[in-house]
């Protein structure tokens, strides 16, 4: 018999860093290029199923709006989170500099040690416009006991599945 689990993952970070594109690429394998449409409040995807280390895992993916306007709404969706992705855009330094605020907001509602967190540098396809080095982001994540990944939802989802499976493995290790 195979064990089955349900985990809730929250994606947080500044607006226009690609949280929605990252989740859609992971959940559906698709990427939509075009005009930026900000998430209004929260978008929940419930259809992702994985097998990780002979365990069936259903993921509830919570994509939160990055705009300040929605800051009072986000905490309700953090509750019960199994893991978190803090996403920033490699080509937008202010989104990286906002990470401590995102981490503080999340940890205010979810205790530090209870969930694994991955720091995700998105938009690797814009490497020629990079404003945050791999070394800087990796060092920051390591100091906060997070994993660090660089990806591009646009370029076939580089490393996206590994981000999620790595977080799932950390959940199993810590429980």
LUMBA-926795 format. One line per 8 residues: number of its first residue (from 1); for each residue x, y, z of N, C-alpha, C, O, CB. Coordinates in Angstrom, 2 decimals, always signed. Glycine has a CB too. Example, Ala and Ser with C-alpha at 12.3 -4.5 7.8 and 13.67 -1.06 7.14 Angstrom:
1) +13.19,-5.69,+7.80,+12.30,-4.50,+7.80,+13.20,-3.30,+7.80,+14.24,-3.32,+8.46,+11.31,-4.47,+9.05 | +12.85,-2.25,+7.08,+13.67,-1.06,+7.14,+12.90,+0.03,+7.87,+13.41,+1.14,+8.04,+14.08,-0.60,+5.72 $
END
This chain:
1) +0.84,-1.18,+0.00,+0.00,+0.00,+0.00,+0.89,+1.25,+0.00,+1.91,+1.30,+0.68,-0.96,-0.01,+1.22 | +0.48,+2.25,-0.77,+1.24,+3.49,-0.90,+0.62,+4.54,+0.01,-0.60,+4.72,+0.03,+1.27,+3.98,-2.38 | +1.47,+5.24,+0.76,+1.00,+6.32,+1.61,+0.60,+7.51,+0.75,+1.20,+7.77,-0.29,+2.07,+6.73,+2.63 | -0.44,+8.24,+1.20,-0.90,+9.42,+0.46,-0.94,+10.61,+1.42,-1.38,+10.49,+2.56,-2.30,+9.17,-0.18 | -0.48,+11.77,+0.92,-0.36,+12.97,+1.73,-0.95,+14.16,+0.98,-0.99,+14.19,-0.25,+1.10,+13.23,+2.10 | -1.40,+15.14,+1.77,-1.86,+16.42,+1.22,-1.03,+17.52,+1.88,-1.00,+17.62,+3.10,-3.40,+16.64,+1.45 | -0.36,+18.34,+1.06,+0.45,+19.43,+1.56,+0.00,+20.74,+0.93,-0.39,+20.79,-0.24,+1.93,+19.18,+1.29 | +0.07,+21.79,+1.72,-0.26,+23.14,+1.25,+1.04,+23.92,+1.12,+1.79,+24.08,+2.09,-1.25,+23.86,+2.24 $
9) +1.31,+24.42,-0.09,+2.50,+25.22,-0.36,+2.06,+26.64,-0.70,+1.17,+26.84,-1.53,+3.34,+24.61,-1.52 | +2.69,+27.63,-0.06,+2.41,+29.03,-0.35,+3.56,+29.63,-1.15,+4.73,+29.40,-0.84,+2.19,+29.83,+0.96 | +3.23,+30.38,-2.18,+4.23,+31.14,-2.95,+4.02,+32.61,-2.61,+2.94,+33.16,-2.81,+4.10,+30.88,-4.50 | +5.09,+33.24,-2.09,+5.00,+34.63,-1.69,+6.15,+35.41,-2.32,+7.14,+34.83,-2.76,+5.02,+34.76,-0.16 | +6.01,+36.72,-2.35,+7.04,+37.59,-2.89,+6.40,+38.81,-3.53,+5.18,+38.91,-3.66,+7.90,+36.84,-3.91 | +7.25,+39.73,-3.92,+6.78,+40.98,-4.53,+5.97,+40.74,-5.79,+6.04,+39.66,-6.39,+7.95,+41.88,-4.84 | +5.21,+41.74,-6.19,+4.44,+41.66,-7.42,+5.34,+41.58,-8.64,+6.43,+42.16,-8.65,+3.51,+42.86,-7.55 | +4.90,+40.88,-9.65,+5.57,+40.79,-10.95,+6.91,+40.05,-10.91,+7.80,+40.34,-11.71,+5.79,+42.17,-11.49 $
17) +7.06,+39.10,-9.97,+8.28,+38.29,-9.94,+8.09,+36.93,-10.60,+9.06,+36.20,-10.80,+8.73,+38.10,-8.50 | +6.85,+36.60,-10.95,+6.58,+35.36,-11.66,+6.05,+34.22,-10.82,+6.17,+33.05,-11.21,+7.79,+34.92,-12.32 | +5.46,+34.52,-9.66,+4.90,+33.46,-8.80,+3.82,+32.67,-9.54,+3.82,+31.44,-9.52,+4.32,+34.07,-7.51 | +2.91,+33.38,-10.18,+1.82,+32.71,-10.90,+2.35,+31.88,-12.04,+1.91,+30.74,-12.23,+0.81,+33.74,-11.42 | +3.29,+32.41,-12.82,+3.87,+31.67,-13.95,+4.60,+30.43,-13.45,+4.51,+29.37,-14.08,+4.83,+32.56,-14.75 | +5.30,+30.55,-12.36,+6.03,+29.42,-11.79,+5.07,+28.31,-11.37,+5.29,+27.14,-11.69,+6.87,+29.87,-10.58 | +4.02,+28.67,-10.67,+3.04,+27.67,-10.23,+2.31,+27.05,-11.41,+2.10,+25.84,-11.45,+2.02,+28.30,-9.26 | +1.91,+27.87,-12.36,+1.21,+27.32,-13.54,+2.11,+26.39,-14.35,+1.66,+25.36,-14.84,+0.70,+28.45,-14.43 $
25) +3.38,+26.76,-14.49,+4.32,+25.89,-15.21,+4.44,+24.55,-14.49,+4.43,+23.50,-15.13,+5.71,+26.57,-15.35 | +4.55,+24.59,-13.18,+4.66,+23.36,-12.40,+3.38,+22.54,-12.46,+3.44,+21.33,-12.69,+5.00,+23.68,-10.96 | +2.24,+23.17,-12.27,+0.97,+22.45,-12.18,+0.46,+21.96,-13.54,-0.11,+20.88,-13.62,-0.07,+23.34,-11.56 | +0.67,+22.75,-14.59,+0.08,+22.40,-15.89,+1.11,+22.16,-16.99,+0.78,+21.61,-18.04,-0.85,+23.49,-16.32 | +2.36,+22.56,-16.74,+3.39,+22.44,-17.77,+3.32,+23.54,-18.80,+4.03,+23.49,-19.81,+3.27,+21.11,-18.46 | +2.47,+24.55,-18.58,+2.27,+25.61,-19.57,+2.82,+26.94,-19.07,+2.91,+27.20,-17.87,+0.79,+25.74,-19.90 | +3.18,+27.79,-20.03,+3.61,+29.15,-19.75,+2.89,+30.08,-20.71,+2.86,+29.83,-21.92,+5.17,+29.29,-19.88 | +2.31,+31.13,-20.19,+1.61,+32.10,-21.02,+2.43,+33.38,-21.04,+2.65,+34.02,-20.01,+0.17,+32.36,-20.50 $
33) +2.86,+33.75,-22.23,+3.63,+34.98,-22.36,+2.69,+36.10,-22.78,+1.73,+35.89,-23.52,+4.79,+34.81,-23.39 | +2.96,+37.27,-22.30,+2.12,+38.40,-22.69,+2.06,+39.44,-21.61,+3.01,+39.63,-20.86,+0.72,+37.93,-23.02 | +0.95,+40.09,-21.55,+0.75,+41.20,-20.61,+0.66,+40.66,-19.19,+0.04,+39.62,-18.94,-0.53,+42.00,-20.98 | +1.27,+41.38,-18.27,+1.25,+41.01,-16.86,-0.15,+41.22,-16.29,-0.71,+42.31,-16.39,+2.28,+41.84,-16.06 | -0.69,+40.17,-15.69,-1.98,+40.23,-15.01,-1.74,+39.90,-13.55,-1.53,+38.73,-13.22,-3.04,+39.25,-15.67 | -1.76,+40.88,-12.66,-1.48,+40.59,-11.25,-2.54,+39.69,-10.64,-3.72,+39.76,-10.99,-1.37,+41.88,-10.46 | -2.10,+38.85,-9.71,-3.03,+38.03,-8.95,-3.84,+38.96,-8.06,-3.28,+39.84,-7.40,-2.29,+36.93,-8.11 | -5.12,+38.77,-8.06,-6.00,+39.59,-7.22,-6.33,+38.80,-5.97,-7.20,+37.94,-5.97,-7.31,+40.00,-7.99 $
41) -5.61,+39.11,-4.90,-5.82,+38.41,-3.63,-5.02,+37.13,-3.58,-3.83,+37.15,-3.26,-7.30,+38.10,-3.42 | -5.67,+36.02,-3.91,-5.04,+34.71,-3.84,-5.59,+33.84,-4.96,-6.77,+33.91,-5.29,-5.27,+34.04,-2.46 | -4.72,+33.01,-5.53,-5.12,+32.03,-6.53,-4.73,+30.66,-5.99,-3.58,+30.47,-5.59,-4.47,+32.31,-7.95 | -5.66,+29.72,-5.97,-5.39,+28.40,-5.42,-5.51,+27.36,-6.52,-6.52,+27.29,-7.22,-6.35,+28.07,-4.25 | -4.46,+26.55,-6.66,-4.44,+25.44,-7.62,-4.41,+24.16,-6.80,-3.57,+24.01,-5.91,-3.20,+25.53,-8.61 | -5.31,+23.24,-7.09,-5.40,+22.03,-6.28,-5.12,+20.75,-7.06,-5.30,+19.66,-6.53,-6.76,+21.93,-5.65 | -4.70,+20.87,-8.31,-4.67,+19.70,-9.16,-3.30,+19.05,-9.36,-3.13,+18.27,-10.29,-5.22,+20.05,-10.47 | -2.33,+19.36,-8.52,-1.01,+18.79,-8.75,-0.81,+17.56,-7.87,-0.95,+17.62,-6.65,+0.09,+19.82,-8.47 $
49) -0.48,+16.44,-8.51,-0.24,+15.17,-7.83,+1.16,+14.71,-8.18,+1.57,+14.75,-9.35,-1.31,+14.10,-8.23 | +1.89,+14.26,-7.18,+3.26,+13.79,-7.38,+3.48,+12.48,-6.65,+2.78,+12.15,-5.70,+4.27,+14.84,-6.91 | +4.46,+11.74,-7.11,+4.95,+10.59,-6.37,+6.38,+10.93,-5.98,+7.24,+11.16,-6.83,+4.88,+9.25,-7.22 | +6.63,+10.96,-4.68,+7.96,+11.29,-4.16,+8.36,+10.19,-3.18,+7.70,+9.99,-2.16,+7.98,+12.71,-3.47 | +9.43,+9.50,-3.50,+9.94,+8.43,-2.63,+8.84,+7.43,-2.26,+8.67,+7.08,-1.10,+10.54,+9.03,-1.35 | +8.10,+6.97,-3.27,+7.03,+5.99,-3.11,+5.87,+6.46,-2.24,+5.17,+5.65,-1.63,+7.59,+4.72,-2.54 | +5.69,+7.77,-2.17,+4.56,+8.35,-1.45,+3.80,+9.24,-2.41,+4.39,+10.04,-3.13,+5.03,+9.16,-0.19 | +2.48,+9.09,-2.42,+1.65,+9.95,-3.26,+1.37,+11.24,-2.53,+0.94,+11.24,-1.37,+0.34,+9.24,-3.66 $
57) +1.60,+12.35,-3.22,+1.43,+13.66,-2.61,+0.51,+14.51,-3.48,+0.75,+14.68,-4.68,+2.79,+14.36,-2.40 | -0.54,+15.03,-2.87,-1.39,+16.02,-3.52,-0.97,+17.38,-2.97,-0.80,+17.55,-1.76,-2.93,+15.73,-3.27 | -0.82,+18.34,-3.87,-0.41,+19.67,-3.45,-1.52,+20.68,-3.65,-2.15,+20.74,-4.71,+0.82,+20.11,-4.21 | -1.75,+21.46,-2.63,-2.62,+22.62,-2.69,-1.66,+23.80,-2.83,-0.93,+24.11,-1.89,-3.58,+22.75,-1.41 | -1.66,+24.45,-3.99,-0.71,+25.52,-4.29,-1.39,+26.87,-4.13,-2.35,+27.17,-4.85,-0.13,+25.36,-5.71 | -0.90,+27.67,-3.20,-1.50,+28.96,-2.89,-0.58,+30.05,-3.43,+0.55,+30.21,-2.96,-1.73,+29.12,-1.35 | -1.06,+30.79,-4.40,-0.34,+31.87,-5.04,-0.89,+33.18,-4.49,-2.03,+33.55,-4.79,-0.47,+31.81,-6.62 | -0.09,+33.88,-3.70,-0.57,+35.10,-3.06,-0.19,+36.33,-3.86,+0.83,+36.36,-4.55,-0.02,+35.21,-1.64 $
65) -1.02,+37.35,-3.77,-0.75,+38.62,-4.45,+0.39,+39.33,-3.73,+0.45,+39.34,-2.50,-2.02,+39.52,-4.49 | +1.30,+39.92,-4.50,+2.44,+40.60,-3.93,+2.21,+42.06,-3.61,+3.04,+42.68,-2.94,+3.58,+40.49,-4.83 | +1.12,+42.61,-4.08,+0.88,+44.04,-3.88,+0.51,+44.33,-2.43,-0.18,+43.53,-1.79,-0.24,+44.52,-4.82 | +0.98,+45.45,-1.92,+0.74,+45.86,-0.53,-0.76,+45.90,-0.21,-1.17,+45.63,+0.92,+1.37,+47.23,-0.27 | -1.56,+46.25,-1.19,-3.00,+46.35,-1.02,-3.61,+45.08,-0.43,-4.60,+45.14,+0.31,-3.66,+46.66,-2.35 | -3.01,+43.92,-0.74,-3.56,+42.63,-0.31,-2.90,+42.09,+0.96,-3.13,+40.94,+1.32,-3.41,+41.63,-1.41 | -2.09,+42.90,+1.64,-1.32,+42.41,+2.78,-2.19,+41.91,+3.93,-1.77,+41.00,+4.66,-0.43,+43.49,+3.28 | -3.36,+42.45,+4.11,-4.24,+42.00,+5.19,-4.91,+40.66,+4.86,-5.34,+39.94,+5.76,-5.30,+43.05,+5.48 $
73) -5.01,+40.34,+3.60,-5.66,+39.10,+3.16,-4.72,+37.90,+3.22,-5.15,+36.80,+3.54,-6.18,+39.27,+1.74 | -3.44,+38.10,+2.92,-2.48,+36.99,+2.80,-2.38,+36.09,+4.02,-2.38,+34.87,+3.86,-1.13,+37.54,+2.51 | -2.30,+36.64,+5.25,-2.10,+35.75,+6.40,-3.13,+34.64,+6.56,-2.81,+33.56,+7.06,-2.08,+36.55,+7.64 | -4.35,+34.90,+6.15,-5.38,+33.85,+6.23,-5.00,+32.63,+5.40,-5.37,+31.50,+5.74,-6.74,+34.40,+5.77 | -4.27,+32.85,+4.34,-3.89,+31.75,+3.45,-2.57,+31.11,+3.85,-2.24,+30.04,+3.35,-3.80,+32.25,+2.03 | -1.81,+31.73,+4.74,-0.58,+31.12,+5.25,-0.89,+30.00,+6.23,-0.14,+29.02,+6.31,+0.29,+32.17,+5.93 | -1.96,+30.13,+6.97,-2.29,+29.15,+8.01,-2.40,+27.74,+7.41,-3.02,+27.52,+6.38,-3.63,+29.54,+8.71 | -1.76,+26.82,+8.10,-1.79,+25.43,+7.66,-0.79,+25.11,+6.57,-0.82,+24.02,+6.00,-3.14,+25.09,+7.18 $
81) +0.10,+26.05,+6.26,+1.10,+25.81,+5.21,+2.07,+24.71,+5.62,+2.51,+24.65,+6.76,+1.87,+27.10,+4.89 | +2.39,+23.86,+4.67,+3.38,+22.80,+4.88,+4.76,+23.25,+4.43,+5.77,+22.77,+4.93,+2.97,+21.53,+4.13 | +4.79,+24.19,+3.47,+6.05,+24.71,+2.93,+5.78,+26.06,+2.27,+4.63,+26.44,+2.03,+6.69,+23.71,+1.90 | +6.88,+26.77,+2.00,+6.75,+28.10,+1.41,+7.85,+28.32,+0.38,+8.99,+27.89,+0.56,+6.81,+29.18,+2.50 | +7.49,+28.99,-0.70,+8.45,+29.46,-1.68,+8.44,+30.98,-1.62,+7.40,+31.60,-1.80,+8.11,+28.94,-3.13 | +9.60,+31.58,-1.35,+9.72,+33.03,-1.43,+10.39,+33.31,-2.77,+11.54,+32.93,-2.99,+10.54,+33.65,-0.21 | +9.66,+33.97,-3.65,+10.10,+34.16,-5.03,+10.52,+35.61,-5.25,+9.84,+36.54,-4.81,+8.99,+33.76,-6.01 | +11.65,+35.79,-5.93,+12.07,+37.12,-6.36,+12.52,+37.01,-7.81,+12.78,+35.91,-8.30,+13.22,+37.68,-5.45 $
89) +12.61,+38.14,-8.48,+13.04,+38.16,-9.88,+14.53,+38.49,-9.92,+14.97,+39.48,-9.34,+12.22,+39.19,-10.72 | +15.30,+37.65,-10.60,+16.74,+37.85,-10.69,+17.10,+39.18,-11.34,+18.19,+39.70,-11.12,+17.37,+36.72,-11.48 | +16.19,+39.73,-12.13,+16.45,+40.99,-12.83,+15.85,+42.21,-12.12,+15.82,+43.30,-12.67,+15.90,+40.91,-14.24 | +15.36,+42.01,-10.89,+14.75,+43.11,-10.14,+15.28,+43.12,-8.70,+14.70,+42.47,-7.83,+13.20,+42.99,-10.14 | +16.35,+43.83,-8.47,+16.99,+43.86,-7.15,+16.01,+44.22,-6.03,+16.08,+43.62,-4.96,+18.14,+44.85,-7.16 | +15.10,+45.19,-6.22,+14.16,+45.51,-5.13,+13.35,+44.29,-4.67,+13.00,+44.20,-3.49,+13.22,+46.61,-5.57 | +13.04,+43.36,-5.57,+12.29,+42.16,-5.16,+13.15,+41.27,-4.26,+12.62,+40.58,-3.38,+11.81,+41.37,-6.40 | +14.47,+41.26,-4.47,+15.39,+40.52,-3.60,+15.52,+41.23,-2.26,+15.51,+40.58,-1.21,+16.78,+40.37,-4.27 $
97) +15.63,+42.54,-2.28,+15.77,+43.31,-1.05,+14.52,+43.24,-0.18,+14.60,+43.51,+1.02,+16.09,+44.76,-1.37 | +13.38,+42.89,-0.75,+12.13,+42.76,+0.00,+11.98,+41.41,+0.69,+11.06,+41.21,+1.47,+10.95,+42.99,-0.93 | +12.88,+40.47,+0.40,+12.76,+39.11,+0.96,+12.68,+39.10,+2.49,+11.85,+38.38,+3.03,+13.94,+38.26,+0.51 | +13.51,+39.87,+3.21,+13.38,+39.85,+4.68,+11.98,+40.22,+5.17,+11.50,+39.67,+6.16,+14.39,+40.79,+5.30 | +11.33,+41.15,+4.48,+9.97,+41.53,+4.86,+8.99,+40.39,+4.60,+8.10,+40.14,+5.41,+9.54,+42.79,+4.10 | +9.16,+39.71,+3.47,+8.28,+38.57,+3.16,+8.47,+37.45,+4.16,+7.51,+36.84,+4.62,+8.54,+38.06,+1.73 | +9.72,+37.18,+4.50,+10.02,+36.13,+5.47,+9.43,+36.49,+6.83,+8.83,+35.65,+7.49,+11.55,+35.91,+5.59 | +9.59,+37.74,+7.25,+9.04,+38.18,+8.54,+7.51,+38.07,+8.56,+6.93,+37.63,+9.55,+9.46,+39.63,+8.84 $
105) +6.87,+38.46,+7.46,+5.41,+38.36,+7.40,+4.96,+36.91,+7.51,+4.04,+36.60,+8.26,+4.87,+38.98,+6.09 | +5.62,+36.03,+6.76,+5.23,+34.61,+6.79,+5.47,+34.01,+8.17,+4.61,+33.31,+8.71,+6.01,+33.81,+5.72 | +6.65,+34.28,+8.75,+6.99,+33.69,+10.05,+6.18,+34.27,+11.20,+6.10,+33.67,+12.27,+8.47,+33.88,+10.33 | +5.59,+35.40,+10.99,+4.69,+35.97,+12.00,+3.50,+35.04,+12.22,+2.98,+34.95,+13.33,+4.21,+37.39,+11.57 | +3.08,+34.37,+11.16,+1.90,+33.51,+11.23,+2.25,+32.03,+11.23,+1.44,+31.20,+11.67,+0.98,+33.80,+10.07 | +3.43,+31.67,+10.76,+3.89,+30.29,+10.73,+5.24,+30.24,+11.43,+6.20,+30.84,+10.94,+3.98,+29.73,+9.25 | +5.35,+29.55,+12.56,+6.63,+29.52,+13.29,+7.80,+29.07,+12.41,+7.65,+28.23,+11.52,+6.50,+28.59,+14.50 | +8.94,+29.66,+12.69,+10.14,+29.46,+11.89,+10.47,+27.99,+11.63,+10.74,+27.62,+10.49,+11.31,+30.11,+12.56 $
113) +10.45,+27.17,+12.63,+10.93,+25.79,+12.46,+9.88,+24.82,+11.93,+10.21,+23.66,+11.67,+11.44,+25.29,+13.76 | +8.66,+25.25,+11.78,+7.61,+24.29,+11.44,+7.47,+23.97,+9.96,+6.88,+22.95,+9.61,+6.32,+24.79,+11.94 | +8.00,+24.80,+9.08,+7.86,+24.53,+7.65,+9.17,+24.84,+6.92,+9.85,+25.81,+7.24,+6.70,+25.36,+7.06 | +9.50,+24.02,+5.93,+10.67,+24.35,+5.11,+10.34,+25.48,+4.14,+9.21,+25.61,+3.67,+11.17,+23.11,+4.33 | +11.36,+26.30,+3.85,+11.19,+27.42,+2.93,+12.27,+27.35,+1.87,+13.44,+27.11,+2.16,+11.24,+28.78,+3.69 | +11.86,+27.58,+0.63,+12.81,+27.66,-0.49,+12.82,+29.09,-1.00,+11.77,+29.70,-1.20,+12.44,+26.66,-1.63 | +14.01,+29.61,-1.22,+14.17,+30.90,-1.88,+14.35,+30.63,-3.36,+15.18,+29.81,-3.75,+15.40,+31.72,-1.29 | +13.55,+31.30,-4.19,+13.55,+31.02,-5.63,+13.84,+32.31,-6.41,+13.07,+33.27,-6.35,+12.18,+30.42,-6.06 $
121) +14.95,+32.30,-7.13,+15.28,+33.38,-8.05,+14.68,+33.03,-9.41,+15.16,+32.12,-10.08,+16.82,+33.59,-8.16 | +13.66,+33.75,-9.81,+12.94,+33.45,-11.05,+13.41,+34.39,-12.17,+14.12,+35.37,-11.93,+11.42,+33.59,-10.83 | +13.01,+34.07,-13.37,+13.31,+34.84,-14.59,+14.78,+34.69,-15.00,+15.43,+35.65,-15.42,+12.98,+36.32,-14.39 | +15.29,+33.47,-14.85,+16.66,+33.17,-15.27,+16.84,+33.39,-16.76,+17.97,+33.56,-17.23,+17.02,+31.73,-14.90 | +15.77,+33.38,-17.51,+15.84,+33.65,-18.94,+16.30,+35.08,-19.23,+16.70,+35.39,-20.35,+14.47,+33.41,-19.60 | +16.25,+35.95,-18.23,+16.69,+37.33,-18.38,+18.08,+37.53,-17.75,+18.36,+38.58,-17.17,+15.67,+38.30,-17.74 | +18.93,+36.51,-17.87,+20.26,+36.53,-17.26,+21.09,+37.75,-17.67,+21.90,+38.23,-16.89,+21.02,+35.27,-17.63 | +20.88,+38.24,-18.88,+21.63,+39.41,-19.34,+21.21,+40.69,-18.59,+21.90,+41.71,-18.68,+21.43,+39.60,-20.85 $
129) +20.09,+40.63,-17.86,+19.61,+41.77,-17.08,+19.73,+41.51,-15.57,+19.15,+42.24,-14.76,+18.15,+42.09,-17.45 | +20.46,+40.48,-15.21,+20.58,+40.04,-13.82,+21.07,+41.17,-12.91,+22.00,+41.91,-13.24,+21.54,+38.85,-13.73 | +20.41,+41.29,-11.75,+20.80,+42.28,-10.75,+21.16,+41.65,-9.40,+21.61,+42.33,-8.48,+19.67,+43.28,-10.55 | +20.97,+40.32,-9.31,+21.29,+39.60,-8.08,+22.13,+38.38,-8.46,+21.70,+37.57,-9.28,+19.99,+39.16,-7.30 | +23.30,+38.26,-7.88,+24.18,+37.14,-8.23,+23.72,+35.86,-7.54,+23.07,+35.90,-6.49,+25.64,+37.45,-7.84 | +24.07,+34.75,-8.14,+23.77,+33.44,-7.55,+24.41,+33.34,-6.17,+23.78,+32.86,-5.23,+24.28,+32.29,-8.47 | +25.64,+33.78,-6.05,+26.37,+33.68,-4.79,+25.69,+34.47,-3.68,+25.57,+33.99,-2.55,+27.80,+34.15,-4.97 | +25.24,+35.68,-3.99,+24.58,+36.51,-2.98,+23.28,+35.87,-2.51,+23.02,+35.80,-1.30,+24.30,+37.91,-3.54 $
137) +22.47,+35.42,-3.44,+21.19,+34.81,-3.08,+21.40,+33.50,-2.33,+20.70,+33.22,-1.35,+20.34,+34.57,-4.34 | +22.34,+32.68,-2.78,+22.62,+31.41,-2.12,+23.09,+31.66,-0.68,+22.63,+30.98,+0.24,+23.69,+30.62,-2.91 | +23.98,+32.60,-0.48,+24.49,+32.91,+0.86,+23.36,+33.38,+1.78,+23.30,+32.99,+2.94,+25.59,+33.99,+0.79 | +22.48,+34.21,+1.24,+21.35,+34.69,+2.04,+20.46,+33.53,+2.45,+20.07,+33.41,+3.61,+20.54,+35.75,+1.25 | +20.13,+32.67,+1.49,+19.26,+31.52,+1.78,+19.91,+30.57,+2.78,+19.26,+30.11,+3.72,+18.93,+30.76,+0.47 | +21.18,+30.29,+2.60,+21.90,+29.38,+3.49,+21.91,+29.91,+4.92,+21.76,+29.14,+5.87,+23.33,+29.16,+2.99 | +22.09,+31.21,+5.08,+22.11,+31.81,+6.41,+20.75,+31.70,+7.11,+20.68,+31.75,+8.34,+22.52,+33.27,+6.31 | +19.70,+31.55,+6.34,+18.34,+31.44,+6.89,+17.81,+30.01,+6.86,+16.62,+29.78,+7.06,+17.39,+32.35,+6.14 $
145) +18.69,+29.03,+6.60,+18.33,+27.61,+6.53,+17.27,+27.32,+5.46,+16.34,+26.54,+5.68,+17.82,+27.15,+7.89 | +17.44,+27.96,+4.32,+16.56,+27.73,+3.18,+17.37,+27.10,+2.05,+18.59,+27.24,+1.99,+15.90,+29.06,+2.70 | +16.68,+26.41,+1.18,+17.32,+25.99,-0.06,+17.23,+27.16,-1.03,+16.38,+28.04,-0.88,+16.66,+24.69,-0.65 | +18.12,+27.17,-2.02,+18.07,+28.22,-3.04,+18.04,+27.59,-4.42,+18.78,+26.65,-4.70,+19.27,+29.18,-2.90 | +17.18,+28.13,-5.28,+17.03,+27.64,-6.65,+16.89,+28.81,-7.59,+16.31,+29.84,-7.24,+15.80,+26.70,-6.78 | +17.43,+28.65,-8.79,+17.19,+29.62,-9.87,+16.43,+28.90,-10.95,+16.72,+27.75,-11.28,+18.53,+30.23,-10.42 | +15.46,+29.60,-11.51,+14.60,+28.96,-12.49,+14.06,+29.98,-13.48,+14.26,+31.19,-13.34,+13.46,+28.23,-11.80 | +13.36,+29.46,-14.46,+12.63,+30.28,-15.41,+11.37,+29.54,-15.80,+11.43,+28.48,-16.42,+13.50,+30.62,-16.66 $
153) +10.23,+30.10,-15.44,+8.97,+29.49,-15.86,+8.86,+29.50,-17.38,+8.23,+28.62,-17.98,+7.77,+30.23,-15.22 | +9.46,+30.50,-17.99,+9.39,+30.65,-19.45,+10.19,+29.58,-20.19,+9.72,+29.03,-21.19,+9.90,+32.03,-19.86 | +11.39,+29.28,-19.71,+12.28,+28.35,-20.41,+12.07,+26.90,-19.99,+13.01,+26.23,-19.56,+13.72,+28.74,-20.16 | +10.88,+26.43,-20.12,+10.62,+25.02,-19.85,+10.62,+24.64,-18.39,+10.66,+23.46,-18.06,+11.62,+24.21,-20.55 | +10.58,+25.61,-17.53,+10.45,+25.30,-16.11,+11.71,+24.75,-15.49,+11.64,+23.82,-14.68,+9.36,+24.33,-15.92 | +12.88,+25.29,-15.85,+14.14,+24.85,-15.28,+14.05,+24.66,-13.77,+13.75,+25.61,-13.05,+15.25,+25.84,-15.62 | +14.30,+23.47,-13.30,+14.43,+23.18,-11.86,+13.13,+23.33,-11.06,+13.16,+23.18,-9.84,+15.47,+24.09,-11.28 | +12.01,+23.61,-11.69,+10.79,+23.87,-10.92,+10.32,+22.62,-10.17,+10.00,+22.70,-8.99,+9.67,+24.37,-11.85 $
161) +10.28,+21.48,-10.84,+9.83,+20.26,-10.15,+10.75,+19.94,-8.99,+10.29,+19.48,-7.94,+9.77,+19.07,-11.13 | +12.05,+20.16,-9.16,+13.01,+19.87,-8.10,+12.78,+20.75,-6.87,+13.02,+20.31,-5.74,+14.44,+20.06,-8.61 | +12.32,+21.97,-7.07,+12.01,+22.85,-5.94,+10.93,+22.20,-5.08,+11.06,+22.11,-3.86,+11.56,+24.26,-6.43 | +9.86,+21.76,-5.73,+8.74,+21.18,-5.00,+9.08,+19.82,-4.39,+8.74,+19.56,-3.24,+7.54,+21.03,-5.93 | +9.74,+18.96,-5.14,+10.10,+17.65,-4.58,+11.10,+17.80,-3.43,+11.04,+17.04,-2.46,+10.68,+16.73,-5.68 | +12.01,+18.77,-3.53,+12.95,+19.01,-2.44,+12.24,+19.45,-1.17,+12.58,+19.00,-0.07,+13.97,+20.05,-2.84 | +11.26,+20.32,-1.31,+10.49,+20.76,-0.14,+9.70,+19.60,+0.45,+9.61,+19.46,+1.67,+9.53,+21.90,-0.53 | +9.13,+18.77,-0.40,+8.37,+17.60,+0.09,+9.30,+16.67,+0.88,+8.93,+16.19,+1.95,+7.71,+16.84,-1.09 $
169) +10.49,+16.43,+0.35,+11.45,+15.57,+1.07,+11.83,+16.17,+2.42,+11.99,+15.45,+3.40,+12.72,+15.34,+0.21 | +11.98,+17.49,+2.47,+12.30,+18.13,+3.76,+11.15,+17.99,+4.75,+11.37,+17.82,+5.95,+12.63,+19.63,+3.55 | +9.92,+18.06,+4.26,+8.75,+17.85,+5.14,+8.81,+16.45,+5.73,+8.62,+16.28,+6.94,+7.41,+18.05,+4.36 | +9.08,+15.46,+4.90,+9.14,+14.07,+5.39,+10.30,+13.89,+6.38,+10.16,+13.16,+7.36,+9.29,+13.10,+4.20 | +11.43,+14.52,+6.14,+12.59,+14.41,+7.03,+12.31,+15.03,+8.40,+12.75,+14.52,+9.43,+13.81,+15.06,+6.40 | +11.59,+16.15,+8.39,+11.36,+16.88,+9.65,+10.20,+16.33,+10.46,+10.01,+16.70,+11.61,+11.11,+18.33,+9.37 | +9.42,+15.44,+9.85,+8.26,+14.88,+10.58,+8.44,+13.42,+10.87,+7.56,+12.80,+11.48,+6.99,+15.07,+9.79 $
END
